[in-house]
């Protein structure tokens, strides 16, 4: 009988010790990855000047391995305070989708070249020149081309990454 009581007490002690120790101590378990699913950084090597008149530095990404996407869209916003137009100003450019493969990588050079050309067209249309502050981010590929802040926040894959680029309008005319 004594052995049976010891076995029961030992079994209860074993079961009591199997609880999640993090919950028992009141310590919350930290997630491995904090923030947006992707982290962006500009490439530090000198980019070749683009004949379009502006060069966005190369963009590298690091992804949360548990929240990978196959395709993403680059969104570029620029500071429109230097626009001399008095009408409505679009201060955002949404690129087409691009493949983002793996947990680390960079956006393709030809994709970035198209981003340079698109940004140059917009800046040239507004007769801007000189230093322009921009911010870039990645969004889900299902985002609409004229997405507002609410949709951008909902489909955002990365935080905004600020930079400053120089725009030299190759066409003059302003």
C-alpha positions as CSV (number, residue, x, y, z in Angstrom):
1,X,0.0,0.0,0.0
2,X,2.8,2.3,0.9
3,X,4.4,1.8,-2.6
4,X,1.1,2.6,-4.3
5,X,0.8,5.9,-2.4
6,X,4.5,6.7,-3.3
7,X,3.8,5.9,-7.0
8,X,0.7,8.1,-7.0
9,X,2.5,11.0,-5.4
10,X,5.5,10.6,-7.7
11,X,3.1,10.5,-10.7
12,X,1.3,13.7,-9.6
13,X,4.7,15.4,-9.0
14,X,5.8,14.4,-12.5
15,X,2.6,15.7,-14.0
16,X,2.8,19.0,-12.1
17,X,6.4,19.4,-13.4
18,X,5.3,19.0,-17.0
19,X,3.5,22.3,-17.2
20,X,4.9,25.1,-19.5
21,X,7.5,26.8,-17.3
22,X,7.1,30.1,-19.2
23,X,3.4,30.3,-18.2
24,X,4.1,29.3,-14.6
25,X,6.7,31.9,-14.1
26,X,4.6,34.6,-15.8
27,X,7.3,35.3,-18.4
28,X,5.8,35.9,-21.8
29,X,7.5,34.0,-24.7
30,X,9.1,36.5,-27.2
31,X,8.5,35.9,-30.9
32,X,11.7,35.0,-32.9
33,X,11.0,37.7,-35.5
34,X,9.6,41.1,-34.5
35,X,8.0,43.6,-36.9
36,X,7.2,43.4,-40.5
37,X,7.9,40.2,-42.4
38,X,10.7,41.7,-44.5
39,X,13.5,44.1,-43.6
40,X,15.0,46.3,-46.2
41,X,18.4,47.9,-46.5
42,X,20.1,49.8,-49.3
43,X,23.1,48.3,-51.0
44,X,26.3,50.2,-49.8
45,X,28.2,49.8,-53.0
46,X,28.1,52.8,-55.5
47,X,25.3,52.4,-58.0
48,X,25.9,53.2,-61.7
49,X,24.2,56.5,-62.7
50,X,21.0,55.8,-64.6
51,X,20.6,57.7,-67.9
52,X,17.0,58.4,-66.7
53,X,18.4,61.0,-64.3
54,X,17.9,59.4,-60.9
55,X,19.3,56.2,-59.3
56,X,17.6,54.5,-56.4
57,X,20.3,52.5,-54.5
58,X,20.0,48.7,-54.8
59,X,17.6,47.2,-52.2
60,X,18.5,44.1,-50.2
61,X,15.9,42.2,-48.1
62,X,15.9,39.8,-45.2
63,X,12.7,37.8,-44.7
64,X,11.1,36.1,-41.8
65,X,11.4,32.4,-42.7
66,X,7.9,31.7,-41.3
67,X,6.2,34.4,-43.3
68,X,7.7,34.3,-46.9
69,X,6.0,35.7,-49.9
70,X,6.7,34.7,-53.5
71,X,5.9,38.1,-55.1
72,X,6.0,41.6,-53.8
73,X,5.7,45.1,-55.1
74,X,8.0,48.0,-54.5
75,X,6.3,51.2,-53.5
76,X,8.3,54.5,-53.7
77,X,7.1,57.7,-52.1
78,X,8.9,61.0,-52.6
79,X,8.8,64.4,-50.9
80,X,6.6,66.6,-53.1
81,X,7.3,69.8,-51.3
82,X,9.6,70.9,-54.2
83,X,6.9,70.6,-56.8
84,X,6.3,73.9,-58.6
85,X,2.9,72.7,-59.9
86,X,-0.2,74.2,-58.2
87,X,-2.4,71.2,-59.0
88,X,-2.8,67.8,-57.3
89,X,0.5,66.0,-56.9
90,X,0.9,62.2,-56.9
91,X,3.8,61.5,-54.5
92,X,3.8,57.7,-54.8
93,X,4.9,55.2,-57.4
94,X,3.8,51.6,-57.3
95,X,5.9,49.2,-59.4
96,X,4.8,45.9,-60.9
97,X,5.3,42.6,-59.0
98,X,8.7,41.0,-58.6
99,X,9.8,37.6,-57.4
100,X,11.3,37.7,-53.9
101,X,13.0,34.3,-53.4
102,X,14.4,33.0,-50.2
103,X,15.1,34.6,-46.8
104,X,17.8,36.9,-48.1
105,X,18.4,38.6,-51.4
106,X,18.2,41.7,-53.4
107,X,15.7,43.1,-55.8
108,X,16.8,42.5,-59.4
109,X,18.9,45.1,-61.1
110,X,16.6,45.4,-64.1
111,X,13.6,45.9,-61.7
112,X,15.5,48.7,-60.0
113,X,16.3,50.2,-63.4
114,X,12.6,50.3,-64.2
115,X,12.0,51.9,-60.8
116,X,14.6,54.6,-61.7
117,X,12.9,55.3,-65.0
118,X,9.4,55.5,-63.5
119,X,10.6,57.8,-60.7
120,X,12.4,60.0,-63.2
121,X,9.3,60.3,-65.4
122,X,7.3,61.5,-62.4
123,X,9.9,63.9,-61.1
124,X,10.5,65.3,-64.6
125,X,6.8,65.9,-65.0
126,X,6.7,67.9,-61.8
127,X,9.9,69.9,-62.9
128,X,11.8,68.8,-59.8
129,X,15.6,68.7,-59.7
130,X,18.3,68.3,-57.2
131,X,18.1,66.3,-54.0
132,X,14.8,64.5,-53.4
133,X,13.8,62.6,-50.3
134,X,12.3,59.2,-51.0
135,X,11.0,56.2,-49.0
136,X,10.6,52.7,-50.2
137,X,8.8,49.6,-49.0
138,X,7.6,46.2,-50.1
139,X,3.9,45.4,-50.2
140,X,2.0,42.3,-51.2
141,X,1.5,41.9,-54.9
142,X,-2.3,42.2,-54.6
143,X,-2.0,45.9,-53.8
144,X,-3.8,48.3,-56.2
145,X,-1.7,50.8,-58.2
146,X,-3.3,53.8,-56.5
147,X,-3.3,52.3,-53.0
148,X,-4.0,54.7,-50.1
149,X,-2.5,54.7,-46.7
150,X,-5.0,52.2,-45.3
151,X,-4.4,49.6,-48.0
152,X,-0.6,50.2,-47.8
153,X,-0.7,49.5,-44.1
154,X,-2.9,46.4,-44.6
155,X,-0.6,44.9,-47.3
156,X,2.7,46.1,-46.1
157,X,5.6,43.6,-46.0
158,X,8.3,45.9,-44.8
159,X,8.7,49.2,-43.0
160,X,9.4,52.4,-45.0
161,X,13.1,52.8,-45.7
162,X,14.1,56.5,-46.2
163,X,16.8,57.8,-48.6
164,X,17.9,60.8,-50.5
165,X,18.5,60.7,-54.3
166,X,19.7,63.3,-56.7
167,X,17.5,64.0,-59.8
168,X,19.1,65.5,-62.9
169,X,16.4,66.1,-65.4
170,X,17.9,64.9,-68.7
171,X,15.2,66.6,-70.8
172,X,15.4,70.1,-69.3
173,X,12.3,71.9,-70.5
174,X,11.3,73.3,-67.0
